[in-house]
Amino acid sequence: MTTLTQKVQILLTDEQHRALLKLVKARGKPLSVLLREAVVDKLLIEARQAAKRKAFEEIAAMSLPVAEWPEMEDEIEREHTAELPAAQAGSRKRP
């Protein structure tokens, strides 16, 4: 289990606090656990997804040379075959 070493303090309205206490009772978890889970579920996961989305958009925006599939497939096959030991390379059959 990870050691928890950082403390965060938040201020809530009475209404927010009562609502959280109802959730605590319904779920049978301490308030700290409930809040920690909410932070991870909402904020940290959203941050990771945003980073992945940004990386995808950057890759998609790249202007990369792309050939037609048969040509790309041949190139992949040539490169893969070149990396195989001679005995294996000769035994590969294309579908």
Secondary structure, 3 states (H helix, E strand, C coil): CCCCCCCCCCCCCHHHHHHHHHHHHHHCCCHHHHHHHHHHHHHHHHHHHHHHHHHHHHHHHCCCCCCCHHHHHHHHHHHHHHHCCHHHHHHCCCC
